């Protein structure tokens, strides 16, 4: 079983999904916007991968939501 590895990921992957769906974006769209592979973004969104600080910074800017939320 894969578990979240970061305080940012714990529970926040649901928020990432909500934000993405609200904008009608695909995982590929977001990956392209934050300059990572779709696979990397999908792993972050599902909580299988922690993601680096720069990914979370880019997601914070993209969605306008603080990492802590």
N, C-alpha and C positions, 0 to 999 in steps of 0.2 A: 504494500500500500504506500502510495506516495503521500508525503505530508508537506505542508508549507514549511519553508526554512527561514522565514524572515518575519519580523514584526510587521513589515509592510504587506506581506502576502497574506498573513493570517486574516481570513475573512474579506480581505480587499479584492480577492479575485472575483467575488460576486459583484462587487462594485464596478470592476473593470468590464464585466460582461454587460451589466446594466447600462453603463455609459456608452459602450460600443453599440449595443442594440438600439438605444435611444437615438443615436445618430445614423442608424442604418448602415454602419460600416462593417466590413468583413475583417477577419483577423489579418488578412493580407493588407488591407487598407491601412490599418494601424501600424503594422510592421513597417510598411513603406514610409509612413509619416515619421516614425521614430528611428528609422535606419537600422533595423535588425531583421533577421530572417523571420518568416512567418512561423516557422517551427519554434524559434526562441520565444516570440511573443505568445504563442499558444501555450507553451509550457509555463510562462509567467502567469497568464490569465487563469489557467487551471490550477495553479498552486504547486505544480510539479517542479518548478524551478524558481529560485529566489529572484534572480534578475539583479543586475548590478545597480549601483546607486544612480548611474547616468540614465539607465532605462527608466527608473522611477521618477527621476527629475523630468525627463522628457514626457512621461505619461502625465505627471502633475501639470505641466505646461499645456499639454494637448487637451486635457479634460477640464482644467481649471479647478481641480480638486486637490487639496493638500494630501500628501502621502499618508499622513496619520489617519485620514478618513478612509 
